[in-house]
Amino acid sequence: MCSILGLTSRSDVAPTIVNSLRRMEYRGYDSVGVAVNHESQISVKKGIGKVDEVNTQVSMDSLSGTIGIGHTRWATHGGVTVENAHPHMCNSDSIGVVHNGIIENYADLRKELEDNHNIVFKSSTDTEVIPNLLQINFEKSHDVKKAIMDTVSKLKGHYAFVALFKNGQMVGVRNHEPLILGIAKDIDDLLLTSDVVGLPENISSVIYIENSQFVIIEDHKYKLYNFEGNAAQFTIKTIPKNYQNVSKGEHPFFTAKEIFEQPETILVAGNDDDGNYLEKIVDFVRDSDYVYVTGSGTSYHIAVIAKYLFSRFAGKKVEHVMSSEMKYSSRYIIPNSTIFAISQSGESADVLEAISIGKTKNSKILSMVNSKNSSLARESIFSIGLNCGPEIGVAATKSFTSQMAIMYQIADKLCDSCLGVDFKKVSEAYSKILSDTSQIQKLVKSLKNLHNLFVIGRGIHYPIAKEGALKIKEITYVHAEGIAAGELKHGPLALMDSETYVIVINPDDDSYVDNISSAHEIKSRDAKIIGISNKPDPSYDYWIEIPTIAKELYPLLEIIPLQLIAYYLAIERGIDPDYPKNLAKSVTVK
């Protein structure tokens, strides 16, 4: 969830670190800090808030030194305070650490360090045990490699950290949380980061550090080891340029840019497929007796959509499982089945745990990710990339439609083209919806002071309702609930009154007539109806028109107005849609 960075260069590193932290801010933005080693003294500047806010206050980018570390925080242990902001120093101020993940046994380690070594802690984080353990172990051996091995032997949990030593060495350690080593062509610059988005433009070659490995950087050279101290094997890869070209373009927010990119991204979903993995995944699903599709958040809604598509059109036995619930359902996983894992980042802790559980049942792992070198992709037999480019807004938009497009492609191949998917027509429909958003911008003015909102749909439109409600609650802070329309009379109707708004997803397909009946039930309780449909109806207080298309494809269209409602409502309520409170883009902790 947090961003961690470490950089060594021939020139001052602080400006580059601050700029890279800006690019990775979507991973956490409670607080930020930088530490730089200059003439064997480590200086730290940090504060509460976003990168630019803190940099204005304390001038992090003015620090002098050619080796340093940086961090943006998404709080897990301890409140949002300056004391809890990273980097954290050991008691002797000789080692600084930035950390992502959770140290599960930090309370026991903290007590041990306090009781046996008189360590004084300055924060309430789990992170601070790391630099102090390193200090004690380094003072014993005077060897960085030995100090790292002794320290990680005591740590429990999933974590990655970068440690800066005042002797000029820097170490990156990975244990189940992402860590990447970026290498400039002349190897003058070496950068450790939790995300390729943080890499400056002069770095295009990377090593994806594996679990239970660490890298020692000294004098612009690097060596990789496993936790037992043996030299580790590695492969240098080239990263796609589009993952470094991150900008808002002409849009005020990344969320807007990513919504309006969808006429293009829907056309290339899954196309970056050098290994023909789409066909291989189709063959694997076709030959599997039982398929589980798993994901978290938005990706879980794709899992539900997959069940509708695969079972209805291809006759496959498919079950969707929320990744965070997999361990509570593991006894029911059929051995030798297939698990299809969906994740935008490929680093979601719950999803990685789910496939780990699946492997204990001898399940075969397939995946769909937006980062083809992610942990999930590397753990899979076959993995297909979304090919939609980096998504910076915390709320998933273009990644969701790209995921859905790939699921439609798979279903279409499974049923011998029975869906007849024409993504050019989908793209044209997107462009039409996005060409005039004035009606939605007018609508959200009526919703500005709303406290509760419901989104209803039937069949495959139900997971779209859930996704739309998720978008609204994520970036507007309005309580929104996605409901299967047929369940209204089993409880939710009790909440309907003149202050309630209900969005009805109602394209002209086999759910249309039943949804109109539900709309009248809602209307008779004085609630207001927002209809998303290709057909008007008198029951709608507001009608958001979507183009007419093949009825099987409406889910691809109806999500766009819901994304726009969420975006413009956030703006109307004065909320930054890119960085909603309490959330982060890549959920790498459980």
TAQUIZI-V559873 format. One record per backbone hydrogen bond with DSSP energy under -1.0 kcal/mol. CO is the residue of the C=O (numbers start at 1). NH is the residue of the N-H. If there is no record, write none. Layout:
BEGIN
{{CO/NH} {CO/NH}}
END
This chain:
BEGIN
{{3/72} {4/194} {5/70} {6/192} {7/68} {8/190} {13/17} {14/18} {15/19} {16/20} {17/21} {18/22} {19/23} {20/24} {22/25} {24/27} {25/28} {26/585} {30/49} {31/73} {32/47} {33/71} {34/45} {35/69} {36/43} {41/38} {43/36} {45/34} {47/32} {50/54} {51/55} {52/56} {53/57} {54/58} {55/59} {59/62} {60/63} {65/13} {66/9} {67/37} {68/7} {69/35} {70/5} {71/33} {72/3} {73/30} {79/81} {88/97} {90/93} {94/166} {95/90} {96/164} {97/88} {98/162} {100/160} {103/106} {105/109} {106/110} {107/111} {108/112} {109/113} {110/114} {111/115} {112/116} {113/117} {113/119} {126/129} {127/130} {128/132} {129/133} {130/134} {131/135} {132/136} {133/137} {134/138} {135/139} {136/140} {137/141} {138/142} {143/147} {144/148} {145/149} {146/150} {147/151} {148/152} {149/153} {151/154} {156/104} {158/102} {159/175} {160/100} {161/173} {162/98} {163/171} {164/96} {165/168} {169/165} {170/217} {171/163} {172/215} {173/161} {174/212} {174/213} {175/159} {179/209} {180/193} {181/207} {182/191} {184/187} {189/184} {190/8} {191/182} {192/6} {193/180} {195/198} {196/199} {200/203} {204/239} {205/183} {206/237} {207/181} {207/209} {212/227} {213/174} {214/225} {215/172} {216/223} {217/170} {218/221} {221/218} {223/216} {224/232} {225/214} {226/229} {230/226} {237/206} {240/243} {241/244} {241/245} {244/246} {248/251} {253/257} {254/258} {255/259} {256/260} {259/262} {261/264} {261/265} {262/266} {268/271} {271/273} {273/276} {276/280} {277/281} {278/282} {279/283} {280/284} {281/285} {282/286} {283/287} {290/338} {291/319} {292/340} {293/321} {294/342} {295/323} {296/299} {297/301} {298/302} {299/303} {300/304} {301/305} {302/306} {303/307} {304/308} {305/309} {306/310} {307/311} {308/312} {309/313} {310/314} {310/316} {317/291} {319/293} {322/325} {323/326} {326/329} {329/332} {330/333} {334/337} {337/364} {338/292} {339/366} {340/294} {341/368} {344/370} {346/376} {348/352} {349/353} {350/354} {351/355} {352/356} {353/357} {354/358} {355/359} {358/361} {358/363} {359/362} {361/336} {364/339} {365/381} {366/341} {367/384} {368/343} {369/386} {371/374} {374/378} {375/379} {377/380} {382/367} {384/369} {386/270} {397/401} {398/402} {399/403} {400/404} {401/405} {402/406} {403/407} {404/408} {405/409} {406/410} {407/411} {408/412} {409/413} {410/414} {411/415} {412/417} {413/416} {422/426} {423/427} {424/428} {425/429} {426/430} {427/431} {428/432} {429/433} {430/434} {431/435} {437/441} {438/442} {439/443} {440/444} {443/446} {447/450} {451/479} {453/481} {454/503} {455/483} {456/505} {457/485} {458/461} {459/462} {461/465} {462/466} {463/467} {464/468} {465/469} {466/470} {467/471} {468/472} {469/473} {470/474} {471/475} {472/476} {479/453} {481/455} {483/457} {484/487} {485/488} {487/490} {488/491} {488/493} {491/494} {492/495} {493/496} {497/500} {500/528} {501/454} {502/530} {503/456} {504/532} {507/509} {509/512} {511/515} {512/516} {513/517} {514/518} {515/519} {516/520} {517/521} {518/522} {519/523} {520/524} {522/525} {522/527} {523/526} {528/502} {529/541} {529/542} {530/504} {531/544} {532/506} {533/546} {537/540} {542/531} {544/533} {550/553} {553/556} {554/557} {554/558} {557/560} {559/563} {560/564} {561/565} {562/566} {563/567} {564/568} {565/569} {566/570} {567/571} {568/572} {569/573} {570/575} {571/574} {578/394} {580/583} {586/588} {587/349}}
END
